[in-house]
Amino acid sequence: MKTLQRLMVWGVVLLVVSIPGLAGLCAAQKLAITMDDLPLNGLLPPGVTRAETTKNVLAILKKRHVPPVYGFINARKLEGNADGAEALKLWAAAEPVGNHTYAHMDLEQNTAEAFEREIEENEPALELLARTGGRGDEWHWFRYPYLREGDTVEKRRAIRAYLQARGYRIAQVTLDWEDYLWNTAYARCVVKGDTKSIEWLRSSYLNTASEFLDLGRAQAKLIYGHEINYVLLMHLGAYSSTILPDALDLLKKKGFKLVTLEEAESDAAYEGDPDVGLHDAGTLLDQWMQVKQIKYPEHAEKPYKEIESVCQ
C-alpha cells in the first residue's frame, strides 16, 4: 500500500512539472500594487468627487485584504482644492504615500536642478500626510513621472545621487498597462449614459491588462532568465473603483500573490540600473530590453485610438 501511495505522489509531481503553467500556479508570483497621480488622475463624471472615489477604492483594498498600497502624490493638485485635500487625508489615514514630484514634472523636458526642486517642493505635504497616518518617514519612496529617468546619463546619475542623499528609494515599475487611459473615457461615457461603450471599456481594459501582465512576465524571463517580484503601476481615477475588483480578480487568476512595495523590491532585480540616457523608455523591464537590445515577444498593442474616440 505504501508503495502505491508513493507512486501516486510522484505521479502528481510529474503531472505538475509537465503541464505548462500548472507549476506556476503552485508558487504564486509576488506583486506589489502602487497608485500614481493622487489625489486623482483624469476627469470625473458629474456629481462624483475625488474624496468619494478615494473612499471607494480604499474600501475595496480593505475588503480584499490588499497589503499596503503606496499612493504617489503631486501636491500641486491640492492648491485651492478642498476635495483633493480631503481625498489625500482619507488615503494617508489608510495607506502610505510617496513622492511623485510637486507638479508631475517631466525630467526629459527639464534640468536636473529644476527636477530636484520639484521633489523637494512636494515634501512638506508628504510629511504632513505621513504624520496624519502615523507613518513617520515611510514617504521616502520616489516614483518618476511618466517613468522617465533622464534622457541623458548625466541627468539620470544626478537625480539618483540626489535621491540617495535625501534617503529615498526608487519605486521602480515592472508591470504597466497604462490604466489611466480608461479614466477620462469612462467619465465621458457616464455623461452620455452609453452602457454599451462602458461595457467595451471594461472588456478592453481587462484584455489589455491580461496581455501586458503576460508581456511583463515574458520580459523578465528574457532579461533575467526567470521571473521576479513585480511592481504594478495603477492610477487613482474615475474608473478605479469600478474596475478594481475585476483587476484584482485577474491578478489572482494569473497566479500573483499581493505583497508590499518593500517586499517586492527586495528582489535583486531592483538593484540593477541600466545607467544610460533613454527617451520615454517605460518600465524598468522596458529599459533593460532597450539597453540589451532584446526583441519584444509578440503582443497586442493598447487600443489608444479606440479609447480616445469612445463617447466623443
C-alpha atoms as one frame of an Amber mdcrd trajectory, in Angstrom:
protein
   0.000   0.000   0.000   2.837   2.416   0.905   4.470   1.747  -2.458   1.229
   2.561  -4.234   0.893   5.798  -2.263   4.433   6.836  -3.195   3.758   6.152
  -6.847   0.602   8.278  -6.698   2.512  11.177  -5.108   5.265  11.038  -7.710
   2.619  10.866 -10.409   1.097  14.134  -9.195   4.546  15.785  -9.048   5.357
  14.740 -12.607   1.961  15.982 -13.789   2.545  19.436 -12.255   6.012  19.731
 -13.781   4.983  18.520 -17.216   1.906  20.686 -17.754   2.931  24.241 -18.802
   1.617  26.898 -16.444   0.420  24.454 -13.771   3.690  24.558 -11.841   3.488
  28.361 -11.757   0.101  28.213 -10.101   1.575  26.266  -7.186   4.041  29.077
  -6.319   2.327  32.430  -6.676   4.455  35.242  -8.082   4.839  38.229  -5.760
   3.418  41.572  -6.896   3.009  44.961  -5.228   0.272  47.377  -6.333   1.066
  51.089  -6.392  -1.135  54.069  -7.296   0.100  57.211  -9.070  -1.154  60.779
  -9.531  -3.003  61.184  -6.241  -5.370  62.789  -5.380  -6.808  61.873  -8.783
  -5.987  61.071 -12.396  -8.181  62.141 -15.326 -11.671  63.641 -15.400 -14.563
  62.793 -13.086 -18.174  62.058 -14.035 -20.620  64.788 -12.931 -21.519  64.603
  -9.260 -18.576  62.352  -8.363 -15.927  63.758  -6.018 -12.257  62.899  -5.572
 -12.938  62.082  -1.930 -15.766  59.711  -2.893 -13.580  57.928  -5.457 -10.763
  57.578  -2.939 -13.121  56.270  -0.251 -14.498  53.641  -2.641 -11.038  52.444
  -3.685  -9.872  52.252  -0.068 -12.956  50.186   0.824 -12.139  47.708  -1.961
  -8.494  47.418  -0.875  -9.574  46.777   2.712 -12.282  44.276   1.804  -9.878
  42.315  -0.388  -7.116  42.407   2.248  -4.627  44.003  -0.145  -1.256  44.769
   1.556  -0.378  48.485   1.954  -0.579  50.313  -1.385   1.700  53.304  -1.856
  -0.041  56.333  -3.327   2.363  58.680  -5.123   1.205  62.260  -4.817   1.541
  65.560  -6.676   0.872  68.235  -4.042   0.148  70.930  -6.621  -3.241  69.293
  -7.210  -4.197  70.386  -3.692  -3.899  74.111  -4.363  -7.351  75.640  -3.846
  -8.882  72.164  -3.983 -10.684  71.162  -0.797 -11.979  67.970  -2.412  -8.464
  66.906  -3.374  -7.160  67.689   0.107  -9.908  65.578   1.683  -9.136  62.725
  -0.724  -5.483  62.721   0.300  -6.339  62.838   4.003  -8.516  59.770   3.521
  -5.757  57.969   1.626  -2.987  58.840   4.090  -5.091  57.688   7.033  -5.297
  54.216   5.489  -2.364  53.771   3.088   1.249  55.028   2.737   2.258  57.909
   0.452   5.299  58.613  -1.701   6.847  61.417  -3.761   5.840  61.859  -7.413
   7.188  65.453  -7.671   5.177  68.548  -6.852   3.584  69.033 -10.278   4.308
  65.788 -12.184   7.403  67.248 -13.867   8.879  65.556 -16.940  12.614  65.094
 -16.364  13.240  64.866 -20.094  11.908  68.408 -20.590  13.710  69.993 -17.628
  17.100  70.272 -15.980  18.177  68.025 -13.135  18.280  71.086 -10.859  14.652
  72.017 -11.640  13.601  68.410 -11.095  15.318  68.331  -7.711  13.407  71.445
  -6.657  10.154  69.719  -7.672  10.972  66.747  -5.474  11.769  68.960  -2.501
   8.684  71.146  -3.009   6.496  68.069  -2.645   7.965  67.096   0.714   6.020
  69.353   3.142   2.733  67.786   2.027   4.241  64.308   2.305   5.491  64.963
   5.830   2.076  66.244   6.893   0.227  63.328   5.320   2.606  60.777   6.795
   2.083  62.248  10.270  -1.677  62.093   9.713  -1.392  58.369   9.066   1.174
  57.827  11.826   3.746  56.565   9.321   6.864  58.565  10.178   9.286  58.771
   7.269   7.778  55.946   5.208   7.145  58.549   2.482  10.761  58.305   1.268
   9.845  56.377  -1.869  10.097  58.170  -5.214   8.276  57.466  -8.483   9.428
  59.200 -11.663   6.569  60.959 -13.528   5.956  59.264 -16.889   8.576  56.701
 -15.716  11.184  58.933 -17.381  14.506  58.704 -15.569  16.524  61.027 -17.780
  17.238  61.403 -21.477  20.962  61.768 -20.711  23.122  59.640 -18.452  24.218
  62.813 -16.668  20.613  63.619 -15.660  19.967  60.051 -14.632  23.033  59.906
 -12.403  22.436  63.367 -10.914  18.871  62.573  -9.823  19.809  59.163  -8.464
  22.585  60.718  -6.410  20.181  63.401  -5.158  17.550  60.819  -4.180  20.105
  58.702  -2.365  21.416  61.717  -0.447  17.871  62.539   0.746  17.155  58.988
   1.853  14.815  57.957  -0.981  14.305  54.564  -2.579  13.156  54.470  -6.203
   9.759  52.832  -6.631  10.516  51.139  -9.924   7.723  49.780 -12.112   7.880
  46.407 -13.852   4.233  45.919 -14.893   2.058  48.589 -16.519  -0.869  48.576
 -18.936  -1.438  52.360 -18.777  -4.708  52.000 -16.892  -5.063  55.816 -16.762
  -6.182  55.746 -20.403  -9.628  54.491 -19.338 -10.357  57.127 -16.651 -11.404
  60.119 -18.748 -13.061  57.885 -21.358 -15.198  56.357 -18.602 -16.236  59.818
 -17.375 -17.337  60.742 -20.921 -19.371  57.566 -21.329 -21.125  58.042 -17.978
 -22.183  61.534 -19.084 -23.697  60.065 -22.246 -25.238  57.108 -20.450 -23.644
  54.866 -23.087 -23.848  51.450 -21.419 -22.598  49.598 -24.500 -19.419  51.684
 -24.602 -18.947  51.312 -20.842 -19.061  47.546 -21.270 -16.486  47.838 -24.076
 -14.260  49.852 -21.723 -14.428  47.001 -19.211 -13.593  44.270 -21.718 -10.822
  46.273 -23.402  -9.324  47.174 -20.014  -9.193  43.572 -18.812  -7.943  42.240
 -22.158  -5.159  44.833 -22.211  -4.278  44.160 -18.568  -4.044  40.429 -19.258
  -1.897  40.986 -22.355   0.610  43.259 -20.610   0.829  41.186 -17.449   1.866
  38.278 -19.664   4.243  40.513 -21.614   5.958  41.777 -18.468   6.497  38.249
 -17.192   7.925  37.228 -20.571  10.264  40.236 -20.487  11.546  39.272 -17.044
  12.379  35.777 -18.273  14.208  37.168 -21.301  16.226  39.617 -19.178  16.920
  37.617 -16.004  16.256  34.056 -17.127  13.483  33.710 -14.546  10.518  35.548
 -13.061  10.996  38.278 -10.459   8.904  40.090  -7.879   6.822  42.668  -9.746
   5.646  46.213  -9.058   2.406  47.183 -10.792   1.612  50.781 -11.718  -2.029
  51.825 -11.433  -3.735  55.229 -11.135  -6.401  56.566  -8.815  -9.120  57.799
 -11.160 -12.813  57.807 -12.006 -12.717  54.242 -13.301 -10.628  52.819 -10.457
 -13.400  51.901  -8.011 -15.488  50.435 -10.838 -12.852  48.178 -12.403 -10.568
  47.474  -9.413 -12.416  44.338  -8.191 -12.136  42.836 -11.693  -8.452  43.801
 -11.890  -7.781  42.120  -8.532  -9.607  39.003  -9.727  -7.428  38.972 -12.835
  -4.224  39.208 -10.786  -5.373  36.262  -8.679  -6.269  34.267 -11.781  -2.804
  34.960 -13.212  -1.214  33.480 -10.096   0.035  36.624  -8.370   0.393  36.983
  -4.607  -0.005  40.573  -3.434   2.791  41.913  -1.225   4.114  45.274  -0.009
   6.298  47.509  -2.151   9.187  46.876   0.252   8.897  43.103  -0.168   8.559
  43.284  -3.943  11.629  45.487  -4.325  13.735  43.292  -2.046  14.269  41.250
  -5.220  17.838  41.613  -6.535  16.402  42.653  -9.917  15.715  46.104  -8.458
  19.355  46.644  -7.553  20.346  46.944 -11.205  20.460  50.221 -13.119  20.743
  50.458 -16.920  22.791  53.656 -16.281  22.159  55.222 -19.689  20.152  58.112
 -21.019  16.879  56.866 -22.509  13.945  58.625 -24.159  10.487  57.671 -22.852
  11.760  54.183 -22.065   8.922  52.932 -19.848   9.204  50.322 -17.099  12.477
  49.014 -15.712  11.960  45.923 -17.865  11.401  48.091 -20.960  14.633  49.924
 -20.175  16.640  46.722 -19.963  15.046  45.399 -23.163  16.250  48.525 -24.952
  19.728  48.500 -23.424  20.270  44.793 -24.035  18.650  45.051 -27.495  16.283
  42.178 -26.773  13.415  41.669 -29.210   9.944  42.001 -27.705   7.669  38.939
 -27.703   4.636  39.179 -29.966   1.796  41.001 -28.238  -1.340  43.025 -28.964
  -0.994  46.798 -28.738  -3.054  49.004 -26.435  -6.263  50.396 -28.004  -5.157
  54.053 -27.840  -7.257  55.348 -30.746 -10.389  53.465 -29.738 -10.215  54.755
 -26.166  -9.612  58.300 -27.341 -12.603  58.233 -29.677 -15.151  56.381 -27.495
 -18.097  58.504 -26.296 -16.795  61.650 -28.004
